[in-house]
């Protein structure tokens, strides 16, 4: 049917006075819609910027990536593709005002429809050096078929290449990942749920030490996930319909979810994942259950010992926050509009060794756009947090 894309992008959660709002400083990060119109470009020319193409730019993640791009001094958006938005100015569609657009997006840049042949031509001519693929799952491979000249870098935000060894999986916090990413020309950006689940389990399943102080029993960890409805995208469905979600929690794909398979593959161990959609807009809360091996003393590690172990594992990671106090149980509000993952609420049952960990992530940022820019920075040799912090 007919969809009001601008209204969808504006987001009911971010604009309705009836919804509870985050802290003032966080709301300042939410773009206001621009009603001004400027016929000529206001982009400051620079031959040193890497030319970026955004393919499939209609959704929420495209908007968040554009908001990050204008903060990056070395990137410039030169092509934005969306059939639904063709002819519309990019800065209008993404809610960017004129002054914010001066650095990385020309005020006269409009959405166009890029077909696979156009994708190849823009790559061959050098008009686009870095492609950000933000297409629905299953569509990206056909754009690569006519390529004769591989662009400098491609990063896919969908799931098409997360199981493809020919693409570098972009979770920088995994041990050894940055070295691979620094040499990558094709990066598969992890999924949002999969990122949060892996960050919450990597210290246990992929320890940095040969003889880790915390070990897991051979019992499949379970991950109970709850996401805001922006995770369901902008195409109308019950999972992003506020009326369906009102006073509701909607479970779906309770076995074999694609993020369950993704996390299982890259953790090297089976996990069980159960996703749910809640009636708020953005942010994910994951409650992770696993079972610890007892120590040599016969007792199970304490919650404090587990928290300290996680803190040491991630001590040099700027986008991972570990709450050392087990009583400090984070809420999804703590991570909305934030670029980092929050781990906390560590609790251990002293009788069974059952460990519960809370992992929080903003599905649009570290779960998508922030992580994409983080990966781009590593691949291009920039500071990892350039344009992010």
C-alpha positions in Angstrom: 0.0 0.0 0.0 0.9 3.7 0.1 3.4 4.4 2.9 4.3 7.7 4.3 8.0 7.2 4.3 8.8 10.6 5.8 6.5 9.9 8.7 8.0 6.5 9.2 11.5 7.9 9.2 10.5 10.6 11.7 9.5 7.8 14.1 6.5 7.9 16.4 8.6 7.1 19.4 10.9 10.1 18.8 8.2 12.6 18.2 5.0 11.8 20.1 4.7 13.8 23.3 2.7 10.9 24.8 5.8 8.6 24.8 8.3 8.8 27.6 11.5 10.4 26.3 15.2 9.8 27.0 17.4 12.3 28.7 17.6 15.8 27.1 21.2 15.3 26.1 20.3 12.1 24.2 17.3 13.7 22.5 19.7 16.3 21.1 21.2 13.6 19.0 17.9 13.0 17.2 17.8 15.0 14.0 15.1 17.6 13.4 13.3 17.6 10.0 14.4 20.3 7.6 11.8 22.3 5.8 14.2 24.6 4.1 15.1 24.3 0.4 18.3 25.2 -1.2 18.7 24.7 -5.0 22.5 24.6 -5.2 25.1 22.4 -3.5 26.6 23.6 -0.2 29.1 20.8 0.1 32.7 22.0 0.6 34.7 20.4 -2.2 37.5 18.0 -1.3 39.4 15.6 -3.4 40.7 13.8 -0.3 37.4 12.5 0.8 36.4 8.9 0.1 33.3 8.8 -2.2 30.6 6.8 -0.5 27.5 5.2 -2.1 24.5 4.1 0.0 22.5 1.4 -1.8 19.1 0.8 -0.3 19.0 3.9 1.8 15.4 4.2 2.8 15.4 2.6 6.2 16.3 3.7 9.7 19.8 2.4 9.5 20.4 4.5 6.4 19.4 7.6 8.3 21.7 6.8 11.2 24.6 6.1 8.9 24.1 9.4 7.2 24.0 11.2 10.6 27.4 9.7 11.4 28.8 10.3 7.9 28.4 14.1 8.2 30.6 14.0 11.3 33.4 12.2 9.4 35.9 14.5 7.8 37.2 11.9 5.3 33.9 10.6 3.8 31.5 12.1 1.3 28.2 10.7 0.2 28.1 10.9 -3.6 25.3 8.4 -4.4 22.1 7.4 -2.5 19.8 4.8 -4.0 16.2 4.2 -3.0 13.3 3.4 -5.3 10.8 4.7 -2.8 12.6 8.0 -2.3 13.8 8.7 -5.8 14.0 12.5 -6.5 13.8 13.5 -2.9 16.7 15.4 -1.3 18.8 13.2 0.9 19.1 15.7 3.7 15.3 16.1 3.8 14.6 12.4 3.8 17.2 11.8 6.6 16.1 14.8 8.7 19.4 16.7 8.3 19.4 20.4 8.4 21.3 22.6 5.9 24.2 23.4 8.2 24.8 19.8 9.3 25.0 18.7 5.7 27.9 21.0 4.7 30.6 18.4 5.4 29.7 15.1 3.8 26.4 15.4 2.0 25.6 18.0 -0.7 22.3 19.8 -0.2 21.4 19.1 -3.8 22.1 15.4 -3.6 18.9 13.5 -4.4 18.0 9.8 -4.2 18.2 7.9 -7.4 17.4 4.3 -8.5 20.7 2.4 -8.9 20.4 -0.8 -10.8 23.2 -3.5 -10.9 24.6 -2.0 -14.1 24.7 1.4 -12.6 26.4 0.0 -9.5 29.1 -1.5 -11.8 29.5 1.8 -13.7 29.7 4.0 -10.7 32.4 1.6 -9.2 34.4 1.5 -12.5 34.4 5.3 -13.0 35.5 6.0 -9.4 32.4 8.0 -8.7 31.8 5.6 -5.8 34.8 4.2 -4.0 33.1 2.8 -0.9 29.7 1.1 -1.1 27.4 0.7 1.9 24.9 -2.0 1.0 21.7 -1.6 3.0 19.4 -3.8 0.9 16.8 -6.3 2.1 18.2 -9.8 2.6 18.8 -11.7 -0.7 19.2 -8.7 -3.0 22.9 -7.7 -2.6 24.4 -10.6 -4.6 22.8 -9.6 -7.9 24.4 -6.1 -7.7 27.8 -7.8 -7.5 27.4 -10.0 -10.6 28.1 -7.3 -13.2 31.1 -5.8 -11.3 34.3 -5.7 -13.4 36.2 -3.4 -11.2 36.0 -4.0 -7.5 35.5 -0.8 -5.5 38.0 0.1 -2.8 35.7 -1.2 -0.1 32.2 -2.7 0.2 30.3 -3.2 3.5 27.1 -5.1 3.5 24.6 -4.3 6.4 22.4 -7.2 5.5 22.7 -10.9 6.1 23.7 -12.1 2.6 27.5 -12.4 3.3 27.6 -13.2 7.1 28.0 -16.9 6.3 30.5 -16.3 3.4 34.2 -16.9 4.1 35.0 -14.6 1.2 33.8 -11.6 3.2 35.4 -10.4 6.4 33.0 -10.5 9.4 33.0 -7.1 11.1 32.9 -7.6 14.8 36.1 -5.6 15.8 36.0 -6.7 19.5 36.5 -10.3 18.6 40.2 -11.3 19.3 42.2 -11.0 16.0 39.4 -9.3 14.1 41.0 -5.9 13.7 44.0 -7.3 11.8 41.6 -9.0 9.3 39.5 -5.9 9.0 42.5 -3.7 8.3 43.1 -5.7 5.1 39.5 -6.2 4.1 37.9 -5.0 0.9 34.6 -6.8 1.5 33.0 -6.6 5.0 29.8 -8.2 6.3 28.4 -6.1 9.1 27.0 -8.3 11.9 23.4 -8.3 12.9 22.1 -6.3 15.9 20.9 -9.3 18.0 24.0 -11.3 16.9 26.3 -8.5 18.0 24.8 -8.2 21.5 24.7 -12.0 22.0 28.3 -12.5 20.9 29.6 -9.6 23.0 27.8 -11.2 26.0 29.3 -14.7 25.3 32.7 -14.2 23.7 34.6 -14.0 27.0 33.2 -17.4 27.9 33.3 -19.1 24.5 36.3 -17.4 22.9 38.7 -16.7 25.9 41.9 -14.8 25.3 43.8 -17.0 27.7 44.6 -20.7 27.1 43.6 -21.4 30.7 40.7 -19.1 31.5 39.6 -18.6 35.1 35.9 -18.8 34.1 34.7 -21.8 32.1 31.4 -22.9 30.7 29.7 -26.3 31.0 28.8 -28.1 27.8 25.2 -26.8 28.0 23.8 -24.6 25.2 23.5 -21.0 26.3 20.1 -19.4 25.9 19.5 -15.8 24.8 16.1 -14.1 25.5 16.0 -11.0 23.3 13.7 -8.0 23.3 13.9 -5.3 20.6 12.2 -2.1 19.9 10.1 -2.1 16.7 12.6 -0.2 14.6 14.4 -3.6 14.3 11.5 -4.7 12.1 12.3 -2.0 9.5 10.0 0.5 7.8 7.9 -2.0 5.7 4.6 -2.3 7.5 4.1 -5.5 9.5 2.6 -6.5 12.8 6.1 -6.4 14.3 6.4 -2.6 13.7 2.7 -1.7 14.1 2.3 0.3 17.4 -1.4 -0.8 17.5 -0.4 -4.5 17.5 2.4 -3.8 20.0 0.4 -1.7 22.4 0.5 -3.3 25.9 2.1 -6.3 24.2 5.3 -8.3 23.8 5.4 -10.2 20.5 7.6 -13.4 20.2 8.6 -14.6 16.8 11.0 -17.0 15.0 11.7 -18.8 18.3 14.0 -21.4 16.7 16.5 -21.1 13.9 16.4 -17.3 13.7 19.0 -16.0 11.3 20.8 -14.2 14.1 20.9 -17.5 16.1 22.6 -19.1 13.2 24.9 -16.2 12.7 26.0 -16.0 16.4 26.4 -19.8 16.5 28.7 -19.8 13.4 30.9 -17.0 14.6 31.1 -18.0 18.3 31.9 -21.6 17.2 29.3 -23.0 19.6 25.5 -23.5 19.5 23.3 -20.9 21.2 19.5 -20.9 21.6 17.9 -17.5 20.7 14.4 -16.4 21.3 13.5 -12.9 19.9 10.6 -10.6 20.9 9.4 -7.2 19.8 8.3 -4.6 22.4 6.3 -1.4 22.0 9.2 1.0 22.2 11.2 2.3 19.2 14.9 1.4 19.5 17.3 -0.6 21.6 17.8 -4.3 22.5 17.9 -6.1 25.8 19.4 -9.6 25.9 19.1 -11.8 28.9 21.8 -14.5 28.5 21.8 -17.7 30.5 24.8 -20.1 30.6 26.2 -22.6 33.1 29.6 -22.3 34.7 32.1 -25.0 35.6 33.0 -25.1 39.3 36.4 -23.9 40.4 39.1 -26.3 41.7 37.6 -25.6 45.2 34.3 -27.1 44.1 32.5 -23.8 44.4 31.2 -21.9 41.4 32.7 -18.5 40.5 31.0 -15.6 42.2 29.1 -12.8 40.3 31.9 -10.4 41.2 34.6 -12.8 39.8 32.6 -13.1 36.5 32.1 -9.3 36.2 35.9 -8.8 36.8 36.7 -11.4 34.2 34.5 -9.7 31.6 35.9 -6.3 32.5 39.4 -7.5 31.9 38.4 -9.1 28.6 37.0 -5.8 27.3 39.3 -3.4 29.2 40.7 -1.9 26.0 37.4 -1.8 24.1 36.0 1.8 23.9 32.6 0.6 22.7 32.0 -2.0 25.4 31.0 -0.9 28.9 31.1 -3.5 31.7 29.2 -2.8 34.9 31.4 -4.4 37.6 28.8 -4.2 40.3 26.4 -7.2 40.0 23.7 -5.1 41.5 24.0 -2.6 38.7 21.5 -4.2 36.3 21.3 -2.1 33.1 18.1 -1.1 31.4 17.5 -0.6 27.7 17.2 3.1 28.3 20.9 3.1 29.3 21.9 2.3 25.7 19.3 4.2 23.6 21.1 6.6 21.2 24.5 5.3 22.5 27.3 3.9 20.4 28.4 1.2 22.8 27.3 -2.2 24.2 26.5 -2.4 28.0 27.1 -5.6 29.9 26.0 -6.0 33.4 23.6 -7.6 35.9 26.0 -10.5 36.4 24.3 -13.1 38.7 25.4 -16.6 39.6 23.3 -19.3 41.3 25.8 -20.8 43.8 23.9 -24.1 43.8 23.8 -24.8 40.0 26.4 -22.4 38.5 23.8 -20.8 36.4 25.1 -17.4 35.1 22.8 -14.7 33.9 24.3 -11.7 32.0 22.5 -8.7 30.6 23.7 -7.3 27.2 22.2 -4.1 25.9 22.8 -2.6 22.4 21.2 0.1 20.3 20.1 -1.9 17.3 20.4 1.1 14.9 23.9 2.2 16.2 26.4 -0.4 17.5 24.0 -2.9 16.1 24.2 -1.4 12.6 25.4 2.1 11.6 28.0 2.7 14.3 29.5 -0.7 13.8 29.6 -0.1 10.0 31.5 3.1 10.4 33.8 1.5 13.0 34.6 -1.3 10.4 35.1 1.3 7.6 37.5 3.3 9.7 39.6 0.2 10.5 39.6 -1.0 6.8 40.6 2.5 5.6 43.3 3.0 8.2 41.5 5.8 10.1 41.1 6.2 13.8 38.5 3.6 14.8 36.2 6.1 16.4 36.4 8.8 13.7 33.0 10.2 13.2 31.7 8.3 16.1 33.2 9.9 19.2 
